């Protein structure tokens, strides 16, 4: 997967998850915001590591 497609998928999935969380909050369902932040940050960190790995293949 190229970096542009990866970024598009990542932004779409993060935005979609936030829409789902908003819909659940409007239905008075309690959401653990700390866990959501943890998952989003973990995915972002994984994406950065993947991107660095992809870029390192170009130069080495």
Secondary structure, 3 states (H helix, E strand, C coil): CCHHHHHHHHHHHHHHHHHHHHHHHHCCCCCCHHHHHHHHHHHHHHHHHHHHHHHHHHHC
